[in-house]
Amino acid sequence: MTELQQKMIDSLQLRGLAERTQEAYIGAVRQLAEHYHKSPDLITEEELRQYFLYLKNVKNYSRASSTVAICGIKFFFQHTINRDLSVLDFVRAPREKKLPVILTIEEVQSILRCIRLPRYRVCLSTIYSCGLRLQEGAGLQVRDIDSARMMIHIHKGKGGKDRYVPLPQRTLELLRQYWVTHRNPVWLFPASANGRIELSKVTKPIHASGLQRAFKLALKQSRIHKDASVHTLRHSWATHLLEAGVNLRLIQQYLGHSSPTTTSIYTHLTLKTEQLGAEVINRIMRVL
């Protein structure tokens, strides 16, 4: 590790940023340095300008990826080497108004049935039934399950916020059935050690990449032609709750959204809303 990288890590920690955010920011600066094959503190403002154009026009970065690159690089120059550059105030991530992909309840069931390994099937079932983010599901610990209140305690979710989400009875049963197969005292989904270590002694949780691969394979096997990901399960869960009549404010609380505006996107995704709109349009057209 270089002295400059350690200085950035120290700055990130002093700022109180989450560990995953720290890793993303450091990765963004590393990619910048690798692109120009030199230390990032030697990169000029014009080179930065050309790099951001490269990310936009050649790499076709999504809004999320662009935001990470911009924020990480901006943090390095402004807070690590104390260098203000006008291009950093000018560049912005592209605006997107895309609606997330939503799976029906039947499609979710079909995908989960195609997952062969119990650790992936139970973890993805928990992610869907509790509206969790990928890392939240993979990192669930035994202590997080409050069976007396039928709640799951999510520790340090996005933004470092704790929250409680309802735990369905069937999900609790699945978790118990899977846990007795490994009896790890900490992790509900311990990482596979390929037989070298007993699962009860594994000290790390299941890796997110394994869950992503299992989901993609199951999606293909289910013959559902939607551009879905593990995060789609969370979007689908929120939409299904809204269709069932659950209050939007409560869904916001369960999801851990800071703003109701973020949660309100699901009002545009419910089948009932679409059907109501179609009925109104059909009534109008019948009298024309």
N, C-alpha and C positions, 0 to 999 in steps of 0.2 A: 504494500500500500504506500503510495507516495505521500509526501508531506502535505501537498495541496489537497489530495483526496481526504486525508484525515481532518484537515482544517474545515472542509465542507461538511463532513460528518458531524464535527463538533458544533458547527453553526446550525445545522438541522436539528440536532438534539437540544440545543439551547432555545431554539424557536418552538420546541415542543411538538414537532410534526410526528405523525404516526410512522411506525417502522416501515410499512409498505410504501408510504409516500417518500420516505427517505431513500429507499431502494430505487424507486422510480425516478426520482430527481438525479441521483447519482448515475443511473443508467443513461439518462438523457444527455448528461454532460460527457459521459464516456463515449457515447455514439458520436457526439460532435467532435471530440478529439480524434477518434478513429477515422472520421471522414476526412479530416485535414492532415492526419498523421503528425500531429504536434500537440504540445501541451495546450489545454484550453485557455490558459491565461495569455497565450501568445496570439490568439485569434483576433483579427481586426474586425471593426464594425462592418466593413463591406463584406467580409467573409461570412459574418453572421447573417447579413441580409440575404446573401446568395444561398446560404444553408437553409433558411426558412422557406425560400422560394423552391428549393430542391425538395423539401418535405412536402410542400403543397402540390407542385406540378409534376414531379417525377415519382415520388413515393406514394402520392395520393393519400396522405395521412387522414384518418377520420378526425372528427372534432375532439374526441377523447384523447387520442394519441397526440394530436397537435397541442392540446392544452398541457399535457404532461411535459412535452418537449419545451414549450415556451416557459412554463413555470419553473422547470428545473434549471434551465439555462439562465433565466432571469435571476433566480435565487443565487446561483453561483457568482454571477458578475456583480450583483448588487450587495450581497451579504457575505460572500466569502472573500472576494478580492477587492471589494469596495470600488467598483468601477461602473459609473453610470454611462449608459449608451442610449442615444435617442431611438435607435431601432427597436430597443426592447419595450419602449413605451408605445411604439407605433404598431408593432405586429400583433395580430389578434387571431385566435382560433376561428375557423370557418363556422358560420351559423348553420345549424341543421334543424329541420322541423319534421324529423322522421318519427312515425309512430312505431312502438315496439311490436314485434311479432307476438301473437297470442295463440296458445293452444287451447282447444276445447277440453273439457274434462275427459271425454272419451279418448282423445289423442294422448293426453298425459298418461292415462291408464295403459294405453297400448304401448307407449314407449317404455314405461317402467316394467311392463311384463317381459320386454325383450332383453332386459339386463340380467345376465346370467349370474355374476358373482354377487353374493349376499352383501358384501361390504359396500359395493357401489349401489345396489338396488335399495338398500335400507337408507343409506345416506342421501341419495337423490330423492327418495320418497319423503324423507324428513325435510329436505330443502323445500320441496313443493308444499307439503302440508302445513309448514310453518312460515312460509314466505321469506326464507333466509337467503342471504347472499352466499355465493360459492364458498368463500373462505370461512364464513360463519358456520356453515354446515360441516365443513371438513374439520374445523377446530373445536367442535363441541366436546365438552368434558362431562364426566359423570356428575360432577357437582352442579352443572347447569340445569339438570332436570329436577324440577320441583313437582313430584307426582302428587303431593298433597293438594296443591293449588292447581294442578294440571297446567303448568306454565313452564316455559323455557327461558332462562335468564341469559340474554346475549350480552357478553362482556366486551366492552370497547369495540363496538361496531364502527361503521363509517363515521368519521369525525370524532372518534374516541368516546361515543355515547353508549351507555348501557340502556337496555330496554327489555321488557318482558313480552313474549308472544304466547298465544294459546297453544297448548299441547293436546292434539286430538288423542282420544283413547286408543285408537288403532295404531297411531304412531308410537305411543308409549309401549304397546305390546310388541311392535316390531323392534324397537330399541332394546327391550329386555331380552327378546329371543336372540338377537344378534350378540348382545353383550356377554351372554353366558357361553358363547363359543370362544371367547378370548379372555374375559375377566380382567381386562387391563384396569388398574385402579384409577387411572387418570383420564385416558382418552376413550370416547365412545367408538371412534373409528381410528384405531392405531394403524400406522403405516405398515405395509407388508414388508417383512424382512427376508422373504424368499427362503424360509425355513432355517435361516442362520440363528435367529433369536425367537424365542417364544413371544407371541403377540402380547402376552400379559406383562412382558418386560420391555416392550418397545417404548421409547421415550418421545416419539414424535407422532403427530397425527397424519392421517392419510394425505397424500399430495393432491392438490387441486387438478393437476394435469391428468391424472388417472381418471378422475371423475369426468373431466371434459371429454376424454377419449371414449369412455364407456357410454356417455350420453350420445355422442355423435354416431357411434356404431349402432346403438339402439334406435336412434332416429332413422338411420338408413334401413335397418331391418324392418322397422314398422311401416316403411313405405309412405311416410308422411313427408310431403314435399314442401316443407316450410324451412326458412332459414333460421332455425331455432338453435338456442344454446342453453347451457345450464341456467343462465340468468333469465331465460324465457319462462322457466318454471315459476319464478318469483312474480313476474309480470302477470302470468296466467292466474296465479293464486289470488292476487289483488283484484283482478277483473272478475273472477268467479265469486269472490266475496261480495263485490259491489252488485253483481247480478242477483245474488241471493238476498239483497236488501240490507247488508251491513252498512252502517253509517260511514261516510267517507272520512270523517274526522278520526274515527276509531281505526280505520285502515291505515291512515297516515301515522298514527301512533305505533301500530304493529310493525309497519315498514321502517320506522325510524327516520321518516322524512322531516326535515326542519320546516319546510314550507308546504302549506296545503296546495300551492300551485303545482308542485311536483306530483302530488298524488292525483290531482284533478285530471291528469292525462287519461286516467282509466275510465272516466265518464265518456270518453270518445270511443272506447273499445268494446263496450258491452253489447252483447247480442240483442238484449232487450231494447237498448237505445236505438240500435240500427233498425230493428224490426218496427219500433214505434215510428221512426222517421219514414220508413218505407210505406207503412200504412197511411200516414198522412199524405204522402206524395201520391199514392194510388187513389185516395179519395179525391184529391184535387183533379187528377187526370180524368177520372170517370165523369166529371161534370163539364169537361172541356169539349 
